[in-house]
């Protein structure tokens, strides 16, 4: 090991200080390496929304809605997480939060939609198709086509590669091209969800999910085209109560244990909370944190490999 002090004679007191300092440098270096490894292999995911700048491109909390005192929003977190830390910062003259709780569920954003009227005739709806053209895959239906931005989005949205049909000369120009379908997108109108536990089918239309019944179930390849969802995703929820920050009077936070939600189908975490009348939010943030365990270690290595392959176009 390189040692510039071999030819330098220090008196015993300074020599001892030097050796102690060297040990501290090594320890700091090792701690830094362990911390870097932790950040790479067990990364947290951060989401936020600024109420002062609602149109900012930095806002990555999705589908945020406030009706009266109820606040609902989604965060798309991919991976196995043990807890979600939610923080709320209020404006300077805002009324305080008092005994407020926040809950979270996990499923698909569109599967959280409220239930609408049943559909009992096969003539009453048409199901989207997955169509490939060149290297692109489109969700096509209802006179529209949504290009899927990458394979990871396709798979995490519950789609199956075996259901993709080749364009084979089909005229895709009949469909109006819409925005990219990304990991943050809700399943578009024309999507059908198959509920895993009950075998019920729901059709997405105009912000509602409508159950298919009777003749509406007699449709070719209905099961093949459906995205699998779970009733458990709507029923199981975790919650915590906000507590005031000791050092900042207008900041509140709480930690929700969410490891039980890991096995549920879906990519969207939906949060709900009641905000007191007079409480004005300045900023909202959520941090998803992973537990340090073997399962997450292997998963992180697999994700790193997938990202490398995707970056360089490898199969």
Buried (B, 14 or more C-beta within 10 A) or exposed (E): EEEEEEEEEEEEEEEEEEEEEEEEEEEEEEEEEEEEEEEEBBBBBEBBBBBEEEEEEEBBBBBBEEEEEEBBBBBBBEBBBBBBBBBBBBBEEBEEBEEBEBEBBBBBBBBBBEEBEBBEEBEBBBBBBBBBBEEEBBBBBBEBBBBBBBBBBBBBBBBBEEEBEEBEEBEEEEBEEBEEBBBBBBBBBBBBBBBBEEEBBBBBBEEBBBBBEEEBBEBEEBEEBBBBBBBBBBEBBBBBEBEBBEEEEBBBBBBBEBEEBBEBBBBBBBBBBBBEEEBEBBBBBBBBBBEEEEEBEEBBEEBEEBEEEEEEEEE
